[in-house]
Amino acid sequence: MKRAVAILRDYFGVSQQEARGMLALLTLTGFLLLLPLAYRLWVPDSIPDTSASDKRQLDSLVALLEVDNREVDERRETRPGRYEPDVKTKKAERFAFDPNTVDAESWQRLGAPRWLADRIVRYRSKGGQFRKKEDLLRIYDFPPELYGELEPYIRLSEGKKTEKPSEKFRERFADAEPERNKPYADRKPAYSVSAERYSRPVVQPFDINTADTTELKKLRGIGSKLAGRIIKFRDALGGFISPDQYAEVFGLDSLALEELNKYGQVQMPVKKLAINTATAEELDRHVYLSKRQAEIIVNYRTQHGPFTSPESLRNIRILDAKTIEKLTPYLAF
């Protein structure tokens, strides 16, 4: 004991009383470290006896867990955005159908979840139409696996048949009937004057970043609602930089996209956001940023100073590389 105290005192250069305290502390620490090992060596493991009542209780708990697992599986099958072919396609029927006319019940017979069937019917009730098979994939969360199985059975109608001229139209040109009795060389063109009145107006290419709803409604497949939606998206975006962004507007089918790509030209430059002076509210109005992301950008700028380039935004973990790439043309540093 005295030798240990002397060694500690000489080694650490402390007083004799301090050396005794250190020795006591080391002894206590070693005892506490060895105590669990000694307990496992000296005290044998005892297996508790499970009584019959405890066994019945455990069995009931296992049964409840199995019921809960089945309910979770059922909820997972009907969760939006998730397609379970193992469950659905076994009972699904396969028959030719027109997606523009089939009802929600028939969609479910084809294997679509109820939420998806209701979403398709709701889309059609608001004026949506499927002109190509691929337009089905423009429905939000439409499973590509389900589309691959249904694609051979999709039958799109060729279009409405040409209606016969109305009585009012016939009366307007009734005066042309006597011309039939005249020689061909003396006949007057019955519809030459009125053809211009009823011909479809010729659409000229326009700048998508300055166009109004009137100009957009001249395109096939775009009505008042879609035209207003395109303008609203464009203004929130700050302007289009590429025709590829047209597909980001919700509700545009293949015909509307084809018309926009044909006539909508990107000419005027986009409106840029001053990233180092814009408030969180101003950043939140942009299509590519959420409210949470806008607040984090402003907070990071306050703590670390102004941003110098798009690369400096990579320090914000909530912004991934794709978001930064899409935002870059709209930011001014």
FENGILIN-V212814 format. One record per residue. N is the residue number from 1. SS is DSSP state (H for helix, E for strand, C for the rest). PHI is phi in whole degrees, -180 to 180 (999 if undefined). OMEGA is omega in radians with two decimals (* if undefined). Layout:
BEGIN
n & ss & phi & omega
N & SS & PHI & OMEGA
N & SS & PHI & OMEGA
END
This chain:
BEGIN
n & ss & phi & omega
1 & C & 999 & -3.14
2 & H & -66 & -3.13
3 & H & -67 & 3.13
4 & H & -65 & 3.13
5 & H & -66 & -3.14
6 & H & -66 & 3.13
7 & H & -64 & 3.14
8 & H & -64 & -3.11
9 & H & -66 & -3.12
10 & H & -73 & -3.07
11 & H & -72 & -3.07
12 & H & -95 & -3.14
13 & C & 67 & -3.12
14 & C & -114 & 3.12
15 & C & -76 & -3.12
16 & H & -66 & 3.14
17 & H & -66 & 3.12
18 & H & -67 & 3.11
19 & H & -65 & 3.08
20 & H & -64 & 3.11
21 & H & -63 & 3.12
22 & H & -64 & 3.12
23 & H & -64 & 3.14
24 & H & -64 & -3.14
25 & H & -67 & 3.11
26 & H & -66 & 3.12
27 & H & -65 & -3.14
28 & H & -65 & 3.14
29 & H & -64 & 3.10
30 & H & -63 & 3.12
31 & H & -63 & -3.12
32 & H & -67 & 3.12
33 & H & -72 & -3.11
34 & H & -86 & -3.06
35 & H & -61 & 3.13
36 & H & -61 & 3.13
37 & H & -65 & 3.13
38 & H & -66 & -3.13
39 & H & -65 & 3.13
40 & H & -68 & 3.14
41 & H & -78 & -3.02
42 & H & -92 & -3.09
43 & C & -103 & -3.14
44 & C & -71 & 3.09
45 & C & -72 & -3.14
46 & C & -114 & 3.13
47 & C & -92 & -3.12
48 & C & -66 & 3.12
49 & C & -82 & 3.14
50 & C & -93 & -3.10
51 & C & -76 & -3.12
52 & H & -65 & 3.14
53 & H & -66 & 3.10
54 & H & -65 & 3.12
55 & H & -63 & 3.12
56 & H & -63 & 3.13
57 & H & -66 & 3.10
58 & H & -64 & 3.12
59 & H & -62 & 3.13
60 & H & -66 & 3.10
61 & H & -66 & 3.10
62 & H & -62 & 3.12
63 & H & -63 & 3.12
64 & H & -64 & 3.11
65 & H & -63 & 3.12
66 & H & -64 & 3.10
67 & H & -64 & 3.12
68 & H & -62 & 3.13
69 & H & -65 & 3.10
70 & H & -66 & 3.12
71 & H & -65 & 3.10
72 & H & -64 & 3.12
73 & H & -64 & 3.12
74 & H & -65 & 3.11
75 & H & -66 & -3.14
76 & H & -67 & 3.14
77 & H & -67 & -3.07
78 & C & -100 & -3.13
79 & C & -72 & 3.12
80 & C & -60 & 3.09
81 & C & 86 & -3.11
82 & C & -127 & 3.14
83 & C & -115 & -3.10
84 & C & -113 & -3.10
85 & H & -65 & -3.11
86 & H & -63 & -3.09
87 & H & -95 & -2.95
88 & H & -78 & -2.96
89 & H & -73 & 3.10
90 & H & -66 & -3.10
91 & H & -102 & -3.07
92 & C & -73 & 3.07
93 & C & -96 & 3.10
94 & C & -127 & 3.13
95 & C & -153 & 3.13
96 & C & -67 & -3.11
97 & E & -152 & 3.06
98 & C & -106 & -3.09
99 & C & -64 & 3.13
100 & C & -85 & -3.09
101 & C & -128 & -3.06
102 & C & -66 & -3.08
103 & C & -89 & -3.06
104 & H & -64 & -3.13
105 & H & -64 & 3.12
106 & H & -69 & 3.08
107 & H & -62 & 3.13
108 & H & -68 & 3.07
109 & H & -64 & 3.13
110 & C & -77 & 3.11
111 & C & 113 & 3.14
112 & C & -80 & 3.05
113 & C & -63 & -3.07
114 & H & -63 & -3.12
115 & H & -63 & 3.14
116 & H & -72 & 3.11
117 & H & -61 & 3.12
118 & H & -65 & -3.13
119 & H & -66 & 3.13
120 & H & -67 & 3.14
121 & H & -64 & 3.12
122 & H & -66 & 3.10
123 & H & -63 & 3.13
124 & H & -69 & -3.13
125 & H & -65 & 3.12
126 & C & -92 & 3.09
127 & C & 102 & 3.13
128 & C & -69 & -3.11
129 & C & -146 & 3.11
130 & C & -100 & -3.14
131 & C & -100 & 3.04
132 & C & -129 & 3.12
133 & H & -61 & -3.08
134 & H & -67 & 3.14
135 & H & -64 & 3.10
136 & H & -61 & -3.12
137 & H & -72 & 3.08
138 & H & -81 & 3.00
139 & C & -69 & -3.06
140 & C & -59 & 3.09
141 & C & 68 & 3.06
142 & C & -71 & -3.04
143 & C & -67 & 3.09
144 & H & -60 & 3.12
145 & H & -63 & 3.13
146 & H & -66 & 3.12
147 & H & -62 & 3.13
148 & H & -61 & 3.13
149 & H & -79 & -3.07
150 & H & -89 & -3.03
151 & H & -54 & 3.14
152 & H & -67 & -3.06
153 & H & -100 & -3.11
154 & E & -78 & 3.11
155 & C & -124 & 3.13
156 & C & -89 & 3.13
157 & C & -68 & -3.10
158 & C & -72 & -3.10
159 & C & 125 & -3.12
160 & C & -72 & 3.08
161 & C & -75 & 3.14
162 & C & -67 & -3.12
163 & C & -76 & 3.11
164 & C & -72 & 3.12
165 & C & -60 & 3.13
166 & C & -72 & 3.13
167 & H & -63 & 3.13
168 & H & -63 & 3.13
169 & H & -68 & 3.12
170 & H & -65 & -3.13
171 & H & -63 & -3.10
172 & H & -63 & -3.11
173 & C & -112 & 3.13
174 & H & -67 & -3.13
175 & H & -69 & 3.10
176 & H & -82 & -3.11
177 & H & -61 & -3.13
178 & H & -62 & -3.11
179 & H & -64 & -3.11
180 & H & -67 & -3.11
181 & H & -80 & -3.13
182 & C & -86 & 3.03
183 & C & -60 & -3.05
184 & H & -59 & -3.10
185 & H & -69 & -3.10
186 & H & -93 & -3.09
187 & C & -72 & 3.07
188 & C & -98 & 3.08
189 & C & -66 & -3.01
190 & C & -65 & -3.00
191 & C & -116 & -3.05
192 & C & -66 & -3.09
193 & C & -75 & -3.03
194 & C & -86 & -3.08
195 & H & -64 & -3.13
196 & H & -66 & -3.09
197 & H & -66 & -3.04
198 & H & -105 & 3.11
199 & C & -76 & -3.13
200 & C & -71 & -3.12
201 & C & -63 & -3.13
202 & C & -76 & -3.13
203 & C & -92 & 3.10
204 & C & -105 & 3.07
205 & C & -57 & -3.09
206 & E & -139 & 3.11
207 & E & -83 & -3.09
208 & C & -65 & -3.08
209 & C & -84 & 3.09
210 & C & -126 & -3.09
211 & C & -70 & 3.06
212 & C & -108 & -3.08
213 & H & -64 & 3.13
214 & H & -61 & 3.14
215 & H & -70 & 3.14
216 & H & -70 & -3.10
217 & C & -72 & 3.06
218 & C & -73 & -3.12
219 & C & -81 & 3.10
220 & C & -67 & 3.10
221 & C & 84 & -3.13
222 & C & -122 & 3.08
223 & C & -105 & -3.08
224 & H & -64 & -3.10
225 & H & -65 & -3.12
226 & H & -66 & 3.12
227 & H & -62 & 3.10
228 & H & -64 & 3.13
229 & H & -68 & 3.12
230 & H & -65 & -3.14
231 & H & -64 & 3.14
232 & H & -64 & 3.12
233 & H & -64 & -3.12
234 & H & -63 & -3.12
235 & H & -68 & 3.10
236 & H & -69 & 3.14
237 & H & -76 & -3.04
238 & C & 100 & -3.11
239 & C & 116 & 3.11
240 & C & -83 & 3.05
241 & C & -108 & -3.12
242 & C & -156 & 3.06
243 & H & -61 & 3.12
244 & H & -62 & -3.12
245 & H & -77 & 3.13
246 & H & -60 & -3.11
247 & H & -67 & 3.14
248 & H & -80 & 3.10
249 & C & -77 & -3.08
250 & C & -68 & 2.99
251 & C & 95 & -3.14
252 & C & -85 & 3.10
253 & C & -91 & -3.04
254 & H & -65 & -3.14
255 & H & -67 & 3.13
256 & H & -63 & 3.11
257 & H & -66 & 3.12
258 & H & -64 & 3.13
259 & H & -66 & 3.13
260 & H & -64 & 3.13
261 & H & -66 & -3.10
262 & H & -79 & -3.01
263 & H & -112 & -3.10
264 & E & -83 & -3.13
265 & E & -105 & 3.11
266 & C & -96 & -3.09
267 & C & -122 & -3.12
268 & C & -69 & 3.11
269 & C & -69 & -3.09
270 & C & -81 & 3.07
271 & C & -85 & -3.04
272 & C & -101 & 3.10
273 & E & -99 & 3.06
274 & E & -79 & -3.01
275 & C & -62 & -3.07
276 & C & -93 & 3.11
277 & C & -128 & -3.10
278 & C & -68 & 3.09
279 & C & -82 & 3.12
280 & H & -63 & 3.13
281 & H & -65 & 3.13
282 & H & -67 & 3.11
283 & H & -68 & -3.11
284 & H & -67 & -3.13
285 & C & -71 & -3.13
286 & C & -73 & -3.06
287 & C & -62 & -3.01
288 & C & -87 & -3.13
289 & C & -124 & 3.03
290 & C & -94 & 3.14
291 & H & -62 & 3.13
292 & H & -62 & 3.14
293 & H & -64 & 3.14
294 & H & -63 & 3.14
295 & H & -65 & -3.13
296 & H & -67 & 3.11
297 & H & -61 & -3.13
298 & H & -66 & 3.14
299 & H & -64 & 3.12
300 & H & -65 & 3.12
301 & H & -63 & 3.13
302 & H & -67 & -3.08
303 & H & -82 & -3.00
304 & H & -113 & 3.12
305 & C & 95 & -3.06
306 & C & -67 & 3.07
307 & C & -82 & -3.10
308 & C & -105 & -3.10
309 & C & -163 & 3.07
310 & H & -58 & 3.14
311 & H & -64 & -3.14
312 & H & -70 & 3.09
313 & H & -75 & -3.13
314 & H & -67 & 3.09
315 & H & -72 & 3.10
316 & C & -88 & -2.99
317 & C & -66 & -3.09
318 & C & -73 & 3.10
319 & C & -99 & 3.10
320 & C & -84 & -3.06
321 & H & -64 & -3.12
322 & H & -67 & 3.12
323 & H & -64 & 3.13
324 & H & -63 & 3.14
325 & H & -64 & 3.13
326 & H & -72 & -3.10
327 & H & -79 & -2.97
328 & H & -51 & -3.12
329 & H & -65 & -3.08
330 & H & -103 & -3.07
331 & E & -113 & 3.06
332 & E & -116 & -3.07
333 & C & -103 & *
END
